[in-house]
Amino acid sequence: MSFTFPAPLRALACSFGMLVAAMPASAQNTVVVELFTSQGCSSCPAADRMLAELRGEPGLIPLTLNVDYWDYLGWKDDLALPGNSVRQRAYARMMRSRNVYTPQMMIDGKMDVVGSRKRDVTAAVNAYGAEPDLVPVTVSPAAGGGFRVGAASRPLAGTAVVWVVGYDRAVTKAIGGGENHGHTLTYANVVREWREAGRWSGAVPLDLTFDRPAGDGGFAVIVQQDGVGPVLGAAQVTY
């Protein structure tokens, strides 16, 4: 199952240390990759390893979103957030699909691929990463604490949601039941908090402040059409 929007829109990202991020930061052609996975899914470990490999690639913001709907197989996924399954189902509705599955990678909110198929993942990431950004985003420390996200005004096809996503860099789990019983699995960029920081019409410059989200690895700011549509721009801060 795959779905591609006709007019490619780009994401962007920037990584910088908390102590040296005194100036606004931004980047150009970056792709947001969301992996929907589960500790109870036997076909997921290959995709989990692939996402960890993407973490080291310039211009990519890979994120792991564990889901809970495989818990009935005998192992509870304690990394799963309720909102992760909700988000995946919203993508399915957007793509007019009746089903959700793991391991699914959403690429820039525009198309999905099976996350364990390296050739398909690489092709999708390269294709979208070659396109120019629609909305250059900056992230900088805010006066008085927290962070500020900004972008220049520009026409948008509707309303964009500004997401703040905190993640742990790496989490290792010994699996004691289900399809992966007896295995020890490591997950990269595991989402610990996904919250809405605001909405933006594009009519005026984007200027929002937000507090640091949960997670020890860093966070991403994602500006996304309709919340689960094309990613218009993004930025990343690593700790």
C-alpha positions in Angstrom: 0.0 0.0 0.0 1.4 3.4 -0.9 0.1 6.9 -1.5 1.9 9.9 -2.9 0.7 13.5 -3.0 1.0 15.2 -6.4 3.0 18.3 -5.4 6.0 17.2 -3.2 6.5 19.4 -0.2 9.7 19.3 1.8 10.7 19.1 5.4 13.8 20.6 6.8 15.9 20.0 9.9 18.7 21.3 12.1 20.6 19.6 14.9 22.4 21.6 17.5 23.5 21.3 21.1 21.5 22.9 23.9 24.5 24.9 25.2 25.6 26.2 21.8 22.3 27.0 20.2 22.4 30.7 20.8 21.5 31.7 17.2 18.5 30.7 15.2 19.0 27.5 13.2 17.5 26.0 10.1 18.2 23.6 7.3 17.1 22.7 3.8 16.1 19.4 2.4 15.2 17.1 5.2 12.8 14.2 5.4 10.7 13.2 8.4 10.4 9.4 8.7 7.8 7.9 11.1 8.2 4.2 11.9 5.1 2.5 13.3 6.4 -0.6 15.1 5.7 -2.9 18.0 7.7 -5.1 20.4 5.2 -7.8 19.7 5.6 -7.8 15.9 8.0 -10.5 14.5 8.6 -8.6 11.2 9.5 -5.3 12.9 13.1 -5.8 14.2 14.5 -5.4 10.7 12.7 -2.1 10.3 13.8 -1.0 13.8 17.4 -1.6 12.8 16.9 0.3 9.5 15.5 3.3 11.3 18.5 3.3 13.6 20.7 3.5 10.5 18.7 6.4 9.1 19.4 8.4 12.3 23.0 8.9 11.3 22.1 10.2 7.8 22.3 14.0 7.1 19.0 15.6 6.4 16.7 12.9 8.0 14.5 13.1 11.1 13.7 9.4 11.9 11.1 8.8 14.7 9.9 5.5 16.2 6.2 5.3 17.2 5.4 2.1 19.0 1.8 0.9 18.8 -0.2 -1.3 21.2 -2.6 -3.2 19.0 -0.3 -6.3 18.9 -0.4 -6.6 22.7 -2.9 -9.4 22.5 -0.2 -11.7 21.1 1.2 -12.1 24.5 3.5 -9.1 25.2 2.6 -5.6 26.2 4.6 -2.9 24.4 5.4 -0.5 27.2 6.9 2.1 24.7 3.5 2.5 23.0 1.7 5.8 23.4 -2.1 5.8 22.9 -1.7 8.7 20.4 0.6 6.7 18.2 -2.1 4.3 17.1 -4.5 7.2 16.7 -2.0 9.0 14.4 -1.5 5.9 12.3 -5.2 5.4 11.8 -5.5 9.0 10.8 -2.9 8.4 8.1 -4.9 5.4 7.0 -8.0 7.5 6.6 -6.1 10.1 4.7 -4.8 7.4 2.3 -8.2 5.9 2.1 -7.0 2.6 3.5 -9.0 0.3 5.6 -6.0 -1.2 7.4 -3.0 -0.3 9.5 0.1 -2.5 9.7 3.6 -2.8 11.1 6.3 -2.1 10.3 5.0 0.9 8.4 7.2 3.9 7.6 5.5 7.2 6.7 7.8 9.4 4.6 7.2 13.1 5.0 3.5 12.5 5.5 3.2 11.8 1.8 3.6 8.1 1.2 4.2 4.9 3.1 6.5 1.9 2.6 7.0 -1.4 4.4 9.7 -0.4 6.9 11.8 -3.6 6.4 12.2 -3.2 2.7 15.5 -1.3 2.5 15.3 -0.6 -1.2 11.8 1.0 -1.0 12.8 3.0 2.1 16.0 4.3 0.4 14.2 5.2 -2.8 11.4 7.1 -1.0 13.9 9.0 1.3 16.1 9.9 -1.7 13.2 11.1 -3.8 11.7 13.4 -1.2 15.0 14.6 0.1 15.9 15.9 -3.4 13.0 18.3 -3.4 13.2 21.9 -2.1 11.6 22.8 1.2 8.2 24.6 1.1 8.5 26.2 4.5 12.0 26.9 6.0 11.6 26.6 9.8 13.9 28.0 12.4 14.2 26.9 16.1 16.1 28.9 18.7 16.2 29.4 22.4 13.4 31.6 23.7 13.9 34.5 26.0 13.1 33.4 29.5 13.4 29.7 28.7 12.0 27.2 26.3 12.3 27.4 22.5 10.9 29.5 19.7 9.9 28.2 16.3 9.6 30.6 13.3 8.9 30.7 9.6 8.2 33.4 7.1 4.6 33.9 5.9 3.5 32.2 2.7 0.3 30.9 1.2 -0.8 27.5 2.4 -3.6 25.2 1.2 -5.4 25.2 4.5 -4.1 25.1 8.1 -0.9 23.6 9.3 -0.4 22.0 12.7 2.9 22.7 14.5 3.9 19.5 16.4 6.6 19.3 19.1 7.9 15.7 19.4 10.3 14.6 22.2 12.2 11.4 21.9 14.7 9.1 23.7 17.8 8.4 21.6 17.9 4.7 22.3 15.8 2.2 24.3 16.7 -1.5 24.7 14.1 -4.0 25.8 14.3 -7.7 26.6 11.1 -9.2 25.2 9.6 -11.8 27.5 6.6 -12.9 25.4 4.8 -12.7 22.1 6.3 -13.2 18.7 9.7 -11.8 19.7 10.0 -13.8 22.9 13.6 -14.2 24.0 15.0 -11.4 21.9 16.6 -8.2 23.0 15.6 -5.3 20.8 16.9 -1.7 20.6 14.8 1.2 19.4 16.1 4.5 18.1 14.6 8.0 18.5 11.6 6.6 20.5 8.8 9.1 20.8 8.0 10.0 24.4 5.8 13.0 23.8 3.9 14.3 20.8 2.0 17.5 21.3 0.4 20.3 19.4 2.1 23.6 19.9 -0.2 25.6 17.7 -1.8 26.1 14.3 -0.7 28.3 11.4 -2.5 29.6 8.4 0.6 31.0 6.7 -1.0 34.5 6.4 1.4 35.9 9.0 4.9 34.8 10.1 5.0 31.7 12.3 6.2 32.7 15.8 5.5 30.2 18.6 7.2 29.4 21.9 7.1 26.0 23.6 8.7 24.2 26.6 11.1 21.4 26.2 9.2 18.1 25.7 9.9 14.7 27.4 12.8 12.6 26.1 16.6 12.4 26.6 17.6 12.4 22.9 16.2 15.6 21.6 13.1 16.8 19.8 11.6 17.7 16.4 9.3 20.5 15.4 7.1 19.4 12.5 4.9 21.8 10.5 2.4 19.5 8.8 -0.6 20.2 6.6 -3.8 19.3 8.4 -1.9 17.4 11.1 -1.4 14.2 9.1 -0.9 15.5 5.6 2.3 16.5 3.8 5.1 17.8 6.0 5.7 21.4 5.1 8.8 21.9 7.2 10.6 20.6 10.3 13.6 21.2 12.5 15.4 19.0 15.0 17.4 19.6 18.2 19.6 16.9 19.5 21.0 16.8 23.1 
